[in-house]
Amino acid sequence: MCPVDPLEEKPDELLSSRRNFLKLVLTLSGVAAVGSVASLFRVLEYVPSPNAPPTSWPVVKITNISTLDSATPLRFNYPLVDTPSVLVKTGAAAQNGVGPNSDIVAFSAYCQHLGLVYSALPVGSSPPCNSNFKAPIPQGYCCGHGGQYNFLKSGQVIGGPPPRPVPQVMLRYDDSTGDIYAIGMSAPTIFGKGPAGTSDPALVLRYDLEGGDIVTDATVFSGT
């Protein structure tokens, strides 16, 4: 009888070994495929994180008191380069007003109804859409649907459909130079989209203003 070669496998054992080998190959291939697919999904799902929102309001010089008069509102962008605001010298003491007479205030120029830019009206002036209207006080008037804001009372609504006051730009006045600075925003949030009633810049600038560049210098121009 011929001796059995210890390295020689029986047909059944050989078939079983081949099956196990194929299973191993298929398993490893499957793991690799799953890993590749997972990597692909990670690539497809990857969205670069936006820059962290600022945690403090920008401080920018708007103008000097020597340039102001009650008949000429000043437009400027704050707190982002594409969000208009308006500064007015009301001629009467106003809530949160600055300057020697506490009559210099500023507000977001966006109407809180539909986000249109409203007109800033000195006393006795009219909006471009309604020559019959004469402003009884320094105020905002939106030609979209007649929204009106009282500049002497922190932008409170005095007419039309706006659901909330227009946000006020907080100012700082330098007694030694007469310079006027924008230093922050009051609640409610601009557009009314962010967390209700907050003036936290980390929330307002993230949710409410929907991105954009923070101002570093104020661009100022005259106009209603």
C-alpha positions in Angstrom: 0.0 0.0 0.0 1.4 3.4 -1.0 2.1 5.8 1.8 -0.2 8.8 2.1 1.4 12.1 1.4 0.7 14.3 4.5 0.5 17.4 2.2 -2.1 15.8 0.0 -5.7 16.6 0.9 -8.7 14.5 0.2 -11.1 15.8 -2.5 -13.7 16.8 0.1 -11.2 18.5 2.3 -9.8 20.3 -0.8 -13.2 21.5 -1.9 -14.0 22.7 1.6 -10.7 24.6 1.8 -11.4 26.3 -1.5 -14.9 27.2 -0.4 -13.5 28.8 2.8 -10.9 30.6 0.8 -13.5 32.0 -1.5 -15.7 33.1 1.4 -12.7 34.9 2.9 -12.0 36.6 -0.4 -15.6 37.7 -0.8 -15.8 38.9 2.8 -12.7 41.0 2.4 -14.0 42.3 -0.9 -17.3 43.2 0.7 -15.6 45.0 3.6 -13.5 46.9 1.1 -16.5 47.8 -1.0 -18.5 49.0 2.1 -15.5 51.1 3.2 -15.3 52.6 -0.3 -19.0 53.4 -0.4 -18.8 54.8 3.1 -15.9 57.0 2.1 -17.8 58.1 -0.9 -20.8 59.1 1.2 -18.6 60.9 3.6 -17.2 62.9 0.6 -20.7 63.6 -0.7 -22.1 64.6 2.7 -19.2 66.8 3.6 -20.1 70.4 3.8 -17.4 72.9 4.8 -18.4 74.5 8.1 -19.1 78.2 7.8 -16.9 80.7 9.7 -17.9 81.0 13.3 -20.2 83.9 13.8 -18.8 86.9 15.6 -19.3 87.0 19.4 -19.2 90.8 19.6 -20.6 93.6 17.5 -18.3 95.6 15.2 -17.4 99.1 16.3 -17.2 101.5 13.4 -17.2 105.3 13.1 -20.2 106.6 11.2 -19.7 110.3 11.1 -18.9 113.4 13.1 -21.7 115.5 14.7 -20.5 118.6 12.8 -21.8 117.0 9.5 -25.4 116.4 10.8 -28.6 118.3 10.4 -32.1 117.3 11.1 -33.1 117.5 7.5 -30.6 115.0 6.2 -30.6 111.4 7.3 -27.4 109.4 6.7 -27.4 105.9 5.3 -24.7 103.5 6.3 -24.1 99.8 6.3 -24.2 98.0 9.7 -23.5 95.4 11.0 -22.8 93.7 7.6 -21.5 95.3 4.5 -24.9 94.6 2.7 -27.3 95.5 5.5 -28.4 99.2 5.3 -29.1 101.3 8.4 -30.0 105.0 8.8 -28.8 107.6 11.2 -30.9 110.7 12.0 -30.6 113.8 14.1 -34.2 114.1 15.3 -34.0 117.6 16.9 -35.6 116.3 20.1 -34.5 113.9 22.8 -35.0 110.3 21.7 -34.8 107.0 23.5 -31.2 105.8 23.4 -30.2 109.0 21.7 -26.6 110.3 21.9 -25.0 113.6 21.5 -25.3 116.8 23.6 -29.1 116.8 23.1 -29.6 113.1 23.1 -31.2 113.4 19.7 -29.0 111.3 17.4 -30.3 107.8 16.8 -29.9 105.1 14.2 -32.0 102.1 13.0 -31.9 99.2 10.7 -33.3 100.5 7.3 -35.3 97.3 6.7 -39.0 97.3 7.3 -40.0 94.5 9.6 -43.0 93.7 7.5 -41.5 92.3 4.3 -37.9 93.5 4.5 -38.2 96.5 2.2 -36.0 99.6 2.7 -38.1 102.3 4.1 -37.7 106.1 3.9 -36.4 108.1 6.9 -38.5 111.3 7.2 -37.7 114.5 9.0 -40.7 116.4 10.5 -42.9 117.8 7.8 -41.4 115.7 4.9 -43.2 113.2 2.7 -42.2 109.7 1.4 -41.7 109.4 -2.4 -44.8 107.3 -2.7 -47.2 109.6 -0.8 -46.9 113.3 -1.2 -50.1 113.8 0.9 -48.4 112.4 4.0 -46.5 114.8 6.1 -44.4 113.3 8.9 -45.6 114.7 12.3 -42.4 113.4 14.0 -39.0 112.1 12.9 -40.0 108.6 11.6 -39.6 105.8 9.1 -42.2 105.3 6.4 -42.2 102.2 4.2 -43.8 102.6 0.7 -44.5 98.9 0.4 -47.5 98.8 2.7 -47.4 102.0 4.7 -45.4 100.7 7.7 -44.4 103.5 10.1 -41.8 103.7 12.9 -41.3 106.3 15.6 -37.6 107.4 15.7 -38.2 109.1 19.1 -39.4 105.9 20.7 -36.9 103.2 19.8 -38.5 102.5 16.4 -41.9 101.4 17.7 -44.6 100.8 15.2 -47.0 103.7 14.7 -48.8 102.6 11.5 -49.2 99.9 8.9 -48.7 96.1 9.2 -45.1 95.7 10.7 -45.4 93.1 13.5 -42.5 94.5 15.5 -40.4 97.6 16.1 -37.5 98.3 13.7 -34.2 97.3 15.4 -32.1 100.2 16.7 -28.4 100.6 16.1 -26.8 101.4 19.4 -24.5 104.4 19.2 -21.6 105.9 21.1 -20.7 109.6 21.1 -17.2 110.8 21.8 -17.5 114.1 23.7 -13.9 115.1 22.9 -14.1 114.7 19.1 -17.8 114.7 18.2 -17.3 111.4 16.5 -20.3 109.0 16.4 -19.8 105.2 16.4 -22.1 102.2 15.8 -21.4 99.7 18.6 -24.2 97.1 18.4 -27.9 96.3 17.7 -30.9 96.1 20.0 -33.6 93.5 19.9 -35.8 92.6 18.1 -33.5 90.9 15.6 -33.2 92.2 12.1 -35.9 90.7 9.7 -37.4 89.0 12.7 -36.1 85.6 11.6 -33.7 84.8 14.4 -34.4 83.7 18.0 -37.1 86.1 19.2 -36.0 89.2 21.1 -32.3 88.5 21.1 -29.6 91.0 20.6 -26.8 88.5 21.0 -24.5 89.0 18.0 -23.5 85.4 17.8 -27.2 84.5 17.2 -28.3 87.6 15.2 -25.4 87.5 12.8 -25.7 83.8 12.3 -29.5 83.2 11.9 -30.9 86.6 11.1 -28.5 88.2 8.6 -27.9 84.9 6.8 -24.1 85.4 6.3 -22.1 88.2 4.9 -19.0 90.2 5.7 -18.8 92.2 8.9 -18.3 95.9 8.4 -14.8 97.3 9.3 -15.4 100.8 8.1 -18.7 102.6 7.7 -19.7 103.6 4.1 -21.9 106.7 4.6 -24.1 108.5 2.1 -27.0 111.0 2.4 -30.6 110.1 1.5 -34.0 109.4 2.8 
